[in-house]
Amino acid sequence: MYIENVTISSNEEIAMGIWRMSMNAPKIAAAYIGPGQFINILPNDNWEHPIRRPMSIASVNGNIVEIIYKIFGDMTHQLSRKNSGETINILGPLGNVFTEWDKKEVDPILIGGGVGLAPILNVYESCKNPIMIIGAKTAAEHFMEHDPKNNIYLTTDDGSMGIAGNALKAIDEIDVNENSFIFACGPEPMLHALQKYAIGKNIRAQLSVESYMGCGVGLCQGCVIERQNGQVQKHSYHEKYSLVCLDGPVYECSEVTFG
């Protein structure tokens, strides 16, 4: 893990409110171990905005680290105004990784919702013949084509592109078998629904949990999620709860409880 002042190589809007930023970050790129990891960005180095923002790594190529982010508020808006050549302070790489997607006996189903598409695209670039499902509210938020012949399924809440509905609607159109393995990242309601689906179908799933990780190193305790462990005593805090930044963000679907 490093704290690194990096130079922005590019920062462009690729769909409505969706931006891609590339940074020259040699130390963090060298320490990167795989899809699922994230960085914590300090968009502005001032006392008005002292808290970092977690961003999943979308790709690493040489010294270049890339993220894909969505404008949600003031800080991501300020991030979108950064230009090539400017510097920014980032902490990383942080967190664990997706595993087993590269095994021969695994048929990967990659599912991304909202800004959760970044780590999913990261896995997709390394997978052989995966099925990928990407969800968005409307067609304007997509930056790729709905292409079922090549196992790329896009969904929209308003039905303006691809399959109308959420990711589970798209799963109904694909072949799910005993070798299927879901790898997903997105908002909590989506992950909760996928968790129920995977358990009901008796297939494995790994879920990358989105959480507010102010420090990224376990100090602020802002990213607590409950473990699925009903046997622990009331005082066993570390057995009952998990810190997403340290233990995650990737979990087996049977490990955590949503809601």
C-alpha positions in Angstrom: 0.0 0.0 0.0 1.3 3.4 -1.0 0.3 7.1 -0.7 1.3 8.5 -4.1 0.9 11.8 -5.8 0.0 10.8 -9.4 -0.4 12.6 -12.7 -3.7 12.4 -14.5 -3.2 11.0 -18.0 -6.8 11.4 -19.2 -10.2 12.2 -17.7 -13.3 12.0 -19.9 -17.0 11.5 -19.8 -17.9 8.2 -21.5 -21.7 8.2 -20.8 -24.1 10.4 -19.1 -22.6 11.2 -15.7 -20.0 8.3 -16.1 -16.3 9.2 -16.3 -13.1 7.4 -16.9 -9.9 8.6 -15.4 -6.4 7.2 -16.1 -3.5 8.0 -13.8 0.3 7.4 -14.0 0.8 5.6 -10.7 3.9 3.4 -10.9 4.1 2.4 -7.2 0.4 1.5 -6.9 0.4 -0.2 -10.2 3.4 -2.4 -9.2 1.6 -3.4 -5.9 -1.7 -4.2 -7.6 -2.6 -7.9 -7.3 -5.9 -8.3 -9.2 -9.6 -7.3 -10.0 -11.5 -6.2 -6.9 -8.9 -3.9 -5.4 -9.6 -0.2 -5.0 -7.9 3.1 -4.3 -8.8 5.9 -2.0 -8.7 9.3 -3.7 -8.2 12.7 -2.1 -9.9 14.9 -4.8 -8.8 18.2 -3.2 -6.0 18.6 -0.6 -7.7 21.1 1.6 -9.5 21.2 5.0 -13.0 21.6 3.4 -12.8 18.1 1.9 -10.4 16.1 4.1 -12.0 12.6 3.5 -10.9 10.3 0.7 -13.3 8.6 -1.7 -13.0 4.9 -2.5 -12.8 4.0 -6.2 -12.6 0.5 -7.7 -9.7 -0.1 -10.0 -11.1 -0.7 -13.6 -7.7 -1.7 -15.1 -4.0 -1.6 -14.6 -1.7 -1.4 -17.7 1.9 -0.8 -17.1 2.1 2.2 -14.8 -1.4 3.4 -15.7 -4.2 2.8 -13.2 -7.7 3.5 -14.5 -11.0 4.1 -12.6 -14.6 4.6 -13.8 -16.7 6.8 -11.6 -20.2 8.3 -11.5 -20.9 11.9 -10.5 -22.9 11.7 -7.2 -22.1 14.9 -5.4 -19.7 17.8 -5.0 -16.5 15.7 -4.7 -17.1 13.5 -7.7 -18.1 16.7 -9.6 -14.8 18.3 -8.7 -13.0 15.1 -9.7 -14.6 15.3 -13.2 -13.1 18.8 -13.6 -9.5 17.6 -13.3 -7.5 17.9 -16.4 -4.7 15.9 -18.0 -1.3 16.8 -16.4 -2.8 17.7 -13.0 -1.7 15.7 -10.0 -3.9 14.0 -7.4 -3.1 12.1 -4.2 -4.2 8.5 -4.0 -3.8 5.7 -1.5 -3.7 2.0 -2.6 -4.0 -0.6 -3.7 -6.4 -1.6 -1.1 -8.7 -4.6 -0.4 -8.8 -8.2 -1.7 -9.6 -9.6 -5.1 -12.1 -11.8 -6.9 -10.8 -15.4 -7.1 -11.5 -18.6 -9.2 -12.8 -16.8 -12.2 -9.9 -18.2 -14.2 -10.5 -21.9 -13.3 -11.4 -24.2 -16.2 -14.4 -25.7 -14.4 -15.9 -22.3 -13.7 -18.4 -20.5 -16.0 -18.2 -16.9 -14.9 -21.3 -14.7 -14.9 -20.1 -11.1 -14.4 -22.7 -8.7 -13.1 -22.2 -4.9 -12.6 -24.7 -2.3 -11.5 -24.2 1.4 -11.5 -20.6 2.3 -10.8 -20.1 -1.3 -9.7 -19.2 -2.0 -13.3 -15.5 -1.0 -12.8 -14.2 -4.2 -11.1 -16.5 -6.3 -13.3 -14.9 -4.8 -16.5 -11.6 -5.5 -14.9 -12.4 -9.2 -14.5 -14.0 -9.3 -18.0 -10.7 -8.3 -19.7 -9.0 -11.4 -18.2 -11.8 -13.9 -18.5 -12.2 -16.4 -21.3 -15.8 -16.5 -22.6 -17.6 -15.0 -19.7 -21.2 -13.8 -19.6 -21.4 -10.2 -18.6 -24.5 -8.3 -17.4 -24.3 -4.5 -16.9 -27.3 -2.6 -15.5 -28.1 1.1 -15.6 -31.1 3.4 -15.1 -31.3 4.4 -18.7 -29.6 3.9 -22.1 -27.7 7.2 -21.7 -25.7 5.7 -18.8 -24.3 2.8 -21.0 -21.1 3.1 -23.0 -21.2 -0.3 -24.7 -23.6 -2.2 -26.9 -26.2 -4.8 -25.9 -24.8 -7.9 -27.7 -26.3 -11.2 -26.5 -24.5 -13.1 -29.4 -21.2 -12.2 -27.6 -22.6 -12.8 -24.1 -22.9 -9.1 -23.3 -26.3 -8.2 -21.8 -27.3 -4.7 -20.9 -30.3 -3.8 -18.8 -32.1 -0.5 -18.1 -34.6 0.3 -15.5 -36.7 2.3 -18.0 -36.4 -0.2 -20.8 -34.7 2.3 -23.1 -31.9 -0.2 -24.0 -31.3 -3.9 -23.9 -33.4 -5.8 -21.3 -36.0 -3.9 -19.4 -35.5 -4.3 -15.7 -32.6 -5.3 -13.4 -29.8 -7.8 -13.6 -32.0 -10.7 -12.4 -34.1 -10.2 -15.5 -31.1 -10.8 -17.7 -30.1 -13.9 -15.7 -33.4 -15.4 -16.9 -32.1 -15.3 -20.4 -28.8 -17.1 -19.9 -27.8 -20.7 -19.2 -27.2 -21.1 -15.5 -25.7 -24.5 -14.6 -23.8 -26.2 -11.8 -20.5 -24.7 -13.0 -21.9 -21.1 -13.1 -20.2 -18.7 -10.7 -21.5 -15.2 -10.2 -19.1 -12.3 -9.7 -20.9 -9.1 -8.9 -20.5 -5.5 -7.8 -23.2 -2.9 -7.4 -25.6 -1.3 -5.0 -26.7 -3.3 -1.9 -30.2 -4.1 -3.1 -28.8 -5.7 -6.2 -26.2 -7.7 -4.2 -28.8 -8.8 -1.7 -31.1 -10.1 -4.6 -28.1 -11.9 -6.2 -27.2 -13.4 -2.9 -30.7 -14.9 -2.5 -30.6 -16.1 -6.1 -27.3 -17.8 -5.8 -28.2 -19.6 -2.6 -31.6 -20.6 -4.1 -29.9 -22.0 -7.2 -27.1 -23.6 -5.1 -24.4 -21.9 -7.2 -21.4 -19.9 -5.9 -21.1 -16.2 -5.9 -18.6 -13.6 -4.9 -19.9 -10.1 -4.1 -17.9 -6.9 -4.1 -19.6 -4.7 -1.5 -19.8 -0.9 -2.1 -19.3 1.0 1.2 -18.3 4.4 2.4 -14.6 3.8 3.2 -13.3 7.1 4.5 -9.8 5.9 5.5 -9.5 2.6 3.7 -7.3 1.1 6.4 -9.7 0.2 9.2 -9.4 3.2 11.4 -12.6 5.1 10.9 -14.9 2.1 11.3 -17.2 3.5 8.7 -17.6 0.4 6.5 -19.0 -2.2 8.9 -21.0 -5.1 7.5 -22.6 -7.9 9.5 -21.2 -11.4 9.0 -23.5 -14.4 8.6 -22.4 -16.0 11.8 -25.3 -16.7 14.2 -23.1 -18.6 16.7 -21.1 -15.7 18.0 -21.5 -14.2 21.5 -22.7 -10.6 21.9 -19.3 -9.4 22.9 -17.5 -11.0 19.9 -17.5 -7.9 17.7 -14.9 -9.0 15.3 -16.6 -12.3 14.7 -20.0 -10.7 14.2 -19.0 -7.8 12.0 -16.5 -7.2 9.2 -14.7 -4.1 7.9 -15.2 -3.9 4.1 -11.9 -2.0 3.6 -9.8 -4.7 5.4 -11.7 -8.0 5.0 -13.3 -7.1 1.6 -14.5 -5.6 -0.5 -15.0 -9.1 -2.1 -16.9 -11.7 0.0 -18.3 -15.1 -0.7 -22.1 -14.6 -0.8 -22.6 -16.8 2.3 -20.2 -14.6 4.4 -22.3 -11.4 4.9 -25.7 -10.2 5.7 -27.4 -7.3 3.9 -30.0 -5.1 5.5 
